Structures are given as C-alpha cells and as structure tokens.
Amino acid sequence: MAKGIRPRTRSKKLYIRFKHQGIEFYKQWGLADNPEHVARMEYICKCISQEVGANRFTDLEKYFVDAELWDWMKVCRAIAKKPENSTNRSLTHKLHMDHPRLNGPKHVKAWLDSMNIATATKARYLGAIKSVAPAICQGVSYSQKNKSEPNPFSQTEQDRIIECCDGLGFETYMLIDLWLHCGFRPGEARALTCSDFDPVSMKLSIKRSMTADGRIKSTKTGKSRVIGLPNHVATSLGRFVHGFNPGQSLFLSIKHHSNWTRRVWKPLLVRAGVKEDFRPYRLRHTAITAAVQRDPRRIALIAKEYGTSPAVIFEHYLGFIESSIETNPTT
C-alpha cells in the first residue's frame, strides 16, 4: 500500500513547495490579486509536480515568467492523453525538449517553421496540436500534398535505372522492376510475401502494409487489391520466389532496412544519372501514369487496381489523361 501512496505524497509535497514559491514570485510582480493569474500559477505547479518532477525545474521563476507555459502544459497533457502513435510520440518529445511558446498562432507557426522536417510532418504536428488546442492554431496551415502534376520517370530513365540494378543483386532488380509495373506504396512493398504472388494467374495481391519499424497494418484504403503482371515480369518473379516458403517476405532488403532509400535507392538514381526527386513514391507515379496513358477511359478500374479513387486519379493525372486522349482519340 505504501508503494502506491508514495508517488502521490511526493507529488503533493512538490506542489505545495512550488505553489509557495509561485505566490512569492506573483507578489513581486503584482499579480497575486488577479484570480486568473493565480489559477494559471496553481495549474503550472500541479502539472510540473505531477509530470516532470523537481529535479528538472530548479529555476521555477523562469517558467512562471513565461506566461506561454500555460498553453504549453495544456498541450502536453492533452497530447499525452491521445492514442499513442508515431506523430503524438515524437511531438510530445519535441514539446518537452523545446518548451516552445504556444500562446498564439504566430508562436505555433514560428516553432513549426524552425524545425528541419518535411512539410507533411509539420502538417501532422499542427493537426495534433489543433485537435487539442484549436484556438492557438487559427489561420496556421501547411499543405500536406503537392498539388502539382506528378513527375514520372521517362522510359529512358526507367531503362537506365533497371540497367544499373545489375550490380545490386537480383532482389533489388526484381523489386524495382515490379514496382514500376505495380505501383505499390513503400509500406505495401515491405509487407509483400511469397504467397501474395500467384504464378498461375500471373497476379500479385496487395493485402497489407508495414511501417518502417515492422508493424503490420491495413492498406491506405483498408482494402486488398489484385494487380495483373506482364508475362516477362511474372516469369522473372516466379523464378525469383522459387524455393521460398509461402510466408517468407518477398523483399528482405526493404523490409529490414529502414534507411533503404538512403543506402540503395538514392545511390541507384545517381548511378543512373537521375539527380532529382529521390523519393521511391515516384515509382508509383510512373506506374499509374503509364496505366492512364495506355487506357485513359478505364479510370475507375485503374483506381481500383492501384488502391486509390477516381477523384484522386483525375486530380493528379488529369494532364496525362487529356494528352493521351488528344493523341489517341479513338482509344
């Protein structure tokens, strides 16, 4: 029983100690008669005593002076109560490391802008903060998606990339060649197993996705899909998986190396003479663009085959659809 009481007793003692110091500070600043400021001070004392501890807050005056700590602590506590995921976990860490000013949209945007991270990550952080404190995020926004037209690999670039795969092993060659035809997402590539390939029907099933740290989850749409493979790709893949166990991962290199993009993909593009847009997602754009150009009037079927919606196809690939129809009006 004593073990269950001691942390609360220590927290209460810390709270009383911090409150006494806070009252002295607020008397010096002439704020002790303001109920709102006193309530803030008591809330700060409670948060610090319960969550952080005394050893990290030896200079309490520094935190009482900064009125923005009120909002910082509120956000920290609210994020901690949300379901744990990678965004909330990393955001909580950054909040505790930076102690940013969060008492208004200007300070929230300045803090996010100071991070050397992708715009999409900033947008996720902003969404998490907005979900618990919308008032301090008014007017702040980040575009998570690039609305410009995709930049697929040209046929010459594809040929050079495949040619440069020769020195990297048959697995890398097979992964890139399959990716160019199937257009799966990176997480879906990690989750592929030998049983997902049917050599008789020459089709590949996309049933699940895998995060970089190895957690299995559903695909982005929550649905599985089947992609038909060209004869030469199906033959190469059948030769590649021969002798593998059905449940074995199809591509171990991308599954077990979270830095596959840096170690394999980027050097491959440099060798092939492609020195811009290093994201593997460009392989997906290439596959979808080729499908749209082959048959621009099968948008619904193409969307289903590649795990997206017709609206997204029209939004991102409309230029390719129109040019294909103009070039081949009878297609």
MARMAR-539332 format. One line per field, with one value per residue (C-alpha): residue number from 0; residue in three letters; chain; z, y, x. Coordinates in nm, 3 decimals. Layout:
# MARMAR-539332
n = c(NUM:...)
res = c(ALA:...)
chain = c(A:...)
zz = c(Z:...)
yy = c(Y:...)
xx = c(X:...)
# end
This chain:
# MARMAR-539332
n = c(0:1:2:3:4:5:6:7:8:9:10:11:12:13:14:15:16:17:18:19:20:21:22:23:24:25:26:27:28:29:30:31:32:33:34:35:36:37:38:39:40:41:42:43:44:45:46:47:48:49:50:51:52:53:54:55:56:57:58:59:60:61:62:63:64:65:66:67:68:69:70:71:72:73:74:75:76:77:78:79:80:81:82:83:84:85:86:87:88:89:90:91:92:93:94:95:96:97:98:99:100:101:102:103:104:105:106:107:108:109:110:111:112:113:114:115:116:117:118:119:120:121:122:123:124:125:126:127:128:129:130:131:132:133:134:135:136:137:138:139:140:141:142:143:144:145:146:147:148:149:150:151:152:153:154:155:156:157:158:159:160:161:162:163:164:165:166:167:168:169:170:171:172:173:174:175:176:177:178:179:180:181:182:183:184:185:186:187:188:189:190:191:192:193:194:195:196:197:198:199:200:201:202:203:204:205:206:207:208:209:210:211:212:213:214:215:216:217:218:219:220:221:222:223:224:225:226:227:228:229:230:231:232:233:234:235:236:237:238:239:240:241:242:243:244:245:246:247:248:249:250:251:252:253:254:255:256:257:258:259:260:261:262:263:264:265:266:267:268:269:270:271:272:273:274:275:276:277:278:279:280:281:282:283:284:285:286:287:288:289:290:291:292:293:294:295:296:297:298:299:300:301:302:303:304:305:306:307:308:309:310:311:312:313:314:315:316:317:318:319:320:321:322:323:324:325:326:327:328:329:330)
res = c(MET:ALA:LYS:GLY:ILE:ARG:PRO:ARG:THR:ARG:SER:LYS:LYS:LEU:TYR:ILE:ARG:PHE:LYS:HIS:GLN:GLY:ILE:GLU:PHE:TYR:LYS:GLN:TRP:GLY:LEU:ALA:ASP:ASN:PRO:GLU:HIS:VAL:ALA:ARG:MET:GLU:TYR:ILE:CYS:LYS:CYS:ILE:SER:GLN:GLU:VAL:GLY:ALA:ASN:ARG:PHE:THR:ASP:LEU:GLU:LYS:TYR:PHE:VAL:ASP:ALA:GLU:LEU:TRP:ASP:TRP:MET:LYS:VAL:CYS:ARG:ALA:ILE:ALA:LYS:LYS:PRO:GLU:ASN:SER:THR:ASN:ARG:SER:LEU:THR:HIS:LYS:LEU:HIS:MET:ASP:HIS:PRO:ARG:LEU:ASN:GLY:PRO:LYS:HIS:VAL:LYS:ALA:TRP:LEU:ASP:SER:MET:ASN:ILE:ALA:THR:ALA:THR:LYS:ALA:ARG:TYR:LEU:GLY:ALA:ILE:LYS:SER:VAL:ALA:PRO:ALA:ILE:CYS:GLN:GLY:VAL:SER:TYR:SER:GLN:LYS:ASN:LYS:SER:GLU:PRO:ASN:PRO:PHE:SER:GLN:THR:GLU:GLN:ASP:ARG:ILE:ILE:GLU:CYS:CYS:ASP:GLY:LEU:GLY:PHE:GLU:THR:TYR:MET:LEU:ILE:ASP:LEU:TRP:LEU:HIS:CYS:GLY:PHE:ARG:PRO:GLY:GLU:ALA:ARG:ALA:LEU:THR:CYS:SER:ASP:PHE:ASP:PRO:VAL:SER:MET:LYS:LEU:SER:ILE:LYS:ARG:SER:MET:THR:ALA:ASP:GLY:ARG:ILE:LYS:SER:THR:LYS:THR:GLY:LYS:SER:ARG:VAL:ILE:GLY:LEU:PRO:ASN:HIS:VAL:ALA:THR:SER:LEU:GLY:ARG:PHE:VAL:HIS:GLY:PHE:ASN:PRO:GLY:GLN:SER:LEU:PHE:LEU:SER:ILE:LYS:HIS:HIS:SER:ASN:TRP:THR:ARG:ARG:VAL:TRP:LYS:PRO:LEU:LEU:VAL:ARG:ALA:GLY:VAL:LYS:GLU:ASP:PHE:ARG:PRO:TYR:ARG:LEU:ARG:HIS:THR:ALA:ILE:THR:ALA:ALA:VAL:GLN:ARG:ASP:PRO:ARG:ARG:ILE:ALA:LEU:ILE:ALA:LYS:GLU:TYR:GLY:THR:SER:PRO:ALA:VAL:ILE:PHE:GLU:HIS:TYR:LEU:GLY:PHE:ILE:GLU:SER:SER:ILE:GLU:THR:ASN:PRO:THR:THR)
chain = c(A:A:A:A:A:A:A:A:A:A:A:A:A:A:A:A:A:A:A:A:A:A:A:A:A:A:A:A:A:A:A:A:A:A:A:A:A:A:A:A:A:A:A:A:A:A:A:A:A:A:A:A:A:A:A:A:A:A:A:A:A:A:A:A:A:A:A:A:A:A:A:A:A:A:A:A:A:A:A:A:A:A:A:A:A:A:A:A:A:A:A:A:A:A:A:A:A:A:A:A:A:A:A:A:A:A:A:A:A:A:A:A:A:A:A:A:A:A:A:A:A:A:A:A:A:A:A:A:A:A:A:A:A:A:A:A:A:A:A:A:A:A:A:A:A:A:A:A:A:A:A:A:A:A:A:A:A:A:A:A:A:A:A:A:A:A:A:A:A:A:A:A:A:A:A:A:A:A:A:A:A:A:A:A:A:A:A:A:A:A:A:A:A:A:A:A:A:A:A:A:A:A:A:A:A:A:A:A:A:A:A:A:A:A:A:A:A:A:A:A:A:A:A:A:A:A:A:A:A:A:A:A:A:A:A:A:A:A:A:A:A:A:A:A:A:A:A:A:A:A:A:A:A:A:A:A:A:A:A:A:A:A:A:A:A:A:A:A:A:A:A:A:A:A:A:A:A:A:A:A:A:A:A:A:A:A:A:A:A:A:A:A:A:A:A:A:A:A:A:A:A:A:A:A:A:A:A:A:A:A:A:A:A:A:A:A:A:A:A:A:A:A:A:A:A:A:A:A:A:A:A)
zz = c(0.000:0.084:-0.266:-0.416:-0.188:-0.200:-0.553:-0.479:-0.144:-0.312:-0.586:-0.327:-0.136:-0.459:-0.549:-0.210:-0.241:-0.595:-0.502:-0.214:-0.449:-0.717:-0.479:-0.381:-0.745:-0.826:-0.523:-0.652:-0.996:-0.856:-0.996:-0.673:-0.657:-1.006:-0.979:-1.341:-1.296:-0.966:-1.126:-1.401:-1.147:-0.950:-1.267:-1.369:-1.021:-1.041:-1.388:-1.300:-0.972:-1.130:-1.463:-1.463:-1.110:-0.910:-1.038:-1.384:-1.257:-1.018:-1.158:-1.129:-1.180:-1.544:-1.606:-1.412:-1.603:-1.934:-1.946:-2.253:-2.032:-1.952:-2.307:-2.338:-2.038:-2.156:-2.495:-2.340:-2.111:-2.384:-2.636:-2.372:-2.330:-2.704:-2.853:-2.895:-3.247:-3.406:-3.455:-3.098:-2.957:-3.150:-3.096:-2.719:-2.722:-2.914:-2.683:-2.376:-2.542:-2.687:-2.438:-2.727:-2.697:-2.782:-2.673:-3.022:-3.394:-3.454:-3.199:-3.313:-3.674:-3.574:-3.375:-3.655:-3.915:-3.706:-3.740:-4.013:-4.110:-4.408:-4.465:-4.434:-4.086:-3.984:-4.104:-3.889:-3.584:-3.648:-3.679:-3.345:-3.170:-3.337:-3.214:-2.850:-2.871:-3.184:-3.057:-3.077:-3.434:-3.608:-3.951:-3.943:-4.219:-4.411:-4.740:-4.692:-5.060:-5.359:-5.593:-5.892:-6.157:-6.075:-6.231:-6.358:-6.486:-6.862:-7.050:-7.094:-6.719:-6.642:-6.872:-6.713:-6.361:-6.447:-6.615:-6.308:-6.085:-6.225:-5.971:-5.675:-5.689:-5.838:-5.543:-5.598:-5.973:-5.912:-5.657:-5.884:-6.195:-6.006:-5.850:-6.192:-6.307:-5.988:-5.838:-5.478:-5.187:-4.991:-4.691:-4.918:-5.068:-4.719:-4.639:-4.953:-4.900:-5.147:-5.100:-5.241:-5.588:-5.794:-6.077:-6.250:-6.295:-6.301:-6.044:-5.732:-5.431:-5.218:-4.884:-4.614:-4.535:-4.298:-4.117:-4.113:-3.760:-3.867:-3.758:-3.986:-4.071:-4.343:-4.675:-4.704:-4.834:-4.594:-4.888:-5.066:-5.443:-5.722:-5.996:-6.319:-6.421:-6.772:-6.887:-6.852:-6.503:-6.386:-6.526:-6.352:-6.025:-6.045:-6.090:-5.801:-5.548:-5.649:-5.335:-5.092:-4.810:-4.878:-4.572:-4.637:-4.708:-5.076:-5.039:-4.726:-4.818:-4.795:-4.501:-4.267:-4.366:-4.262:-4.445:-4.773:-4.954:-4.849:-4.885:-5.202:-5.385:-5.391:-5.500:-5.770:-5.914:-5.906:-6.098:-6.350:-6.394:-6.232:-5.978:-5.872:-5.674:-5.492:-5.335:-5.409:-5.439:-5.784:-5.896:-5.808:-6.007:-6.303:-6.291:-6.262:-6.535:-6.772:-6.697:-6.756:-7.083:-7.208:-7.150:-7.029:-7.032:-6.768:-6.479:-6.238:-6.299:-6.278:-5.947:-5.807:-5.930:-5.776:-5.448:-5.486:-5.604:-5.945:-5.789:-5.691:-6.038:-6.202:-5.952:-6.005:-6.353:-6.548:-6.771:-6.875:-6.937:-7.162:-7.360:-7.410:-7.539:-7.773:-7.909:-7.948:-7.979:-8.064:-7.758)
yy = c(0.000:0.233:0.191:0.319:0.624:0.749:0.899:1.092:1.211:1.330:1.500:1.680:1.799:1.928:2.105:2.281:2.383:2.512:2.697:2.881:2.989:3.086:3.303:3.487:3.549:3.671:3.908:4.060:4.110:4.250:3.961:3.786:3.966:3.854:3.528:3.430:3.459:3.275:2.995:2.969:2.957:2.680:2.482:2.512:2.396:2.097:1.996:2.025:1.836:1.550:1.500:1.637:1.635:1.875:1.775:1.929:2.254:2.411:2.762:2.796:3.171:3.120:2.919:3.144:3.448:3.281:3.307:3.083:2.785:2.779:2.674:2.457:2.247:2.221:2.092:1.846:1.698:1.676:1.512:1.260:1.152:1.090:0.739:0.673:0.686:0.799:1.158:1.207:1.035:1.248:1.567:1.508:1.461:1.785:1.976:1.866:1.934:2.278:2.429:2.637:2.940:2.826:3.120:3.208:3.119:3.330:3.134:2.794:2.866:3.005:2.688:2.453:2.659:2.633:2.252:2.096:1.842:1.772:1.993:1.690:1.620:1.982:1.943:1.630:1.809:2.104:1.871:1.708:2.045:2.177:1.875:1.968:2.348:2.487:2.846:2.877:2.737:2.966:3.066:2.832:2.572:2.354:2.184:1.813:1.732:1.874:1.968:1.994:1.724:1.408:1.373:1.012:0.858:0.872:0.545:0.630:0.688:0.362:0.170:0.326:0.250:-0.115:-0.142:-0.001:-0.260:-0.533:-0.467:-0.459:-0.816:-0.984:-0.892:-0.517:-0.562:-0.759:-0.505:-0.204:-0.381:-0.497:-0.153:0.015:-0.211:-0.250:0.098:-0.019:0.211:0.171:0.019:-0.228:-0.332:-0.413:-0.630:-0.848:-1.222:-1.506:-1.626:-1.292:-1.394:-1.642:-1.777:-1.948:-1.638:-1.409:-1.175:-1.006:-0.943:-0.632:-0.717:-0.525:-0.260:-0.243:0.055:0.121:-0.024:-0.352:-0.306:-0.466:-0.260:-0.243:-0.071:0.300:0.231:-0.058:-0.292:-0.553:-0.545:-0.764:-0.647:-0.835:-0.866:-0.865:-1.201:-1.114:-0.969:-1.270:-1.510:-1.326:-1.310:-1.683:-1.763:-1.530:-1.687:-2.048:-2.246:-1.976:-2.057:-1.919:-1.692:-1.558:-1.188:-1.117:-0.838:-0.858:-0.562:-0.303:-0.475:-0.486:-0.160:0.149:0.358:0.166:0.493:0.641:0.326:0.173:0.392:0.728:0.584:0.386:0.702:0.882:0.594:0.612:0.987:1.084:1.352:1.497:1.377:1.081:0.957:0.591:0.710:0.835:0.469:0.461:0.779:0.621:0.305:0.494:0.741:0.454:0.286:0.611:0.676:0.322:0.345:0.686:0.570:0.299:0.542:0.356:0.024:0.184:0.348:0.014:-0.168:0.082:0.131:0.484:0.664:0.803:1.151:1.128:1.000:1.295:1.542:1.439:1.284:1.492:1.637:1.291:1.177:1.475:1.445:1.073:1.127:1.404:1.181:0.874:0.999:0.650:0.486)
xx = c(0.000:0.286:0.427:0.104:0.087:0.445:0.439:0.119:0.258:0.577:0.376:0.163:0.470:0.625:0.300:0.288:0.654:0.612:0.292:0.463:0.743:0.494:0.293:0.613:0.701:0.349:0.351:0.676:0.518:0.191:-0.017:-0.114:-0.451:-0.554:-0.755:-0.681:-0.304:-0.318:-0.520:-0.258:0.021:-0.152:-0.214:0.152:0.262:0.030:0.149:0.516:0.480:0.282:0.454:0.806:0.944:1.157:1.499:1.435:1.280:1.528:1.471:1.094:1.092:1.194:0.877:0.643:0.772:0.683:0.304:0.306:0.390:0.020:-0.061:0.250:0.149:-0.212:-0.098:0.149:-0.112:-0.377:-0.143:-0.035:-0.399:-0.448:-0.397:-0.027:0.114:0.438:0.316:0.195:0.503:0.755:0.551:0.546:0.923:0.977:0.743:0.938:1.274:1.198:0.946:0.807:0.585:0.234:0.021:-0.098:-0.092:0.220:0.422:0.289:0.387:0.728:0.802:0.697:0.887:1.205:1.205:1.416:1.148:0.924:0.620:0.392:0.534:0.474:0.116:0.071:0.214:-0.015:-0.314:-0.230:-0.198:-0.513:-0.709:-0.640:-0.599:-0.770:-0.767:-0.387:-0.377:-0.623:-0.501:-0.198:-0.185:0.057:-0.016:0.048:0.021:0.193:-0.091:0.142:0.138:0.341:0.684:0.706:1.027:1.067:1.117:1.486:1.526:1.345:1.577:1.886:1.760:1.691:2.031:2.208:2.034:2.262:2.537:2.297:2.167:1.863:1.639:1.687:1.635:1.314:1.185:1.237:1.101:0.791:0.743:0.746:0.461:0.253:0.291:0.252:0.325:0.654:0.474:0.297:0.632:0.766:0.464:0.470:0.518:0.574:0.214:0.089:0.211:0.008:0.230:-0.065:-0.282:0.027:-0.127:0.007:-0.220:-0.167:-0.330:-0.146:0.112:0.409:0.558:0.934:0.955:0.789:0.427:0.169:-0.139:-0.405:-0.351:-0.424:-0.775:-0.834:-0.897:-0.688:-0.640:-0.504:-0.270:-0.209:0.158:0.309:0.444:0.814:0.766:0.561:0.824:1.109:0.916:0.831:1.200:1.286:1.045:1.121:1.210:1.092:0.849:0.498:0.503:0.853:0.896:0.935:1.191:1.404:1.627:1.349:1.178:1.478:1.649:1.457:1.720:1.678:1.606:1.941:2.151:2.008:1.759:1.941:2.279:2.096:1.941:2.275:2.435:2.151:2.201:1.869:1.955:1.620:1.316:1.473:1.150:1.061:0.700:0.795:0.787:0.416:0.352:0.531:0.316:-0.013:0.083:0.167:-0.168:-0.358:-0.178:-0.244:-0.619:-0.742:-1.105:-1.055:-1.008:-1.239:-1.063:-0.717:-0.809:-0.925:-0.616:-0.375:-0.559:-0.692:-1.007:-1.110:-1.124:-0.755:-0.663:-0.838:-0.691:-0.328:-0.315:-0.566:-0.294:-0.177:-0.537:-0.612:-0.288:-0.343:-0.698:-0.579:-0.301:-0.525:-0.885:-1.016:-0.855)
# end
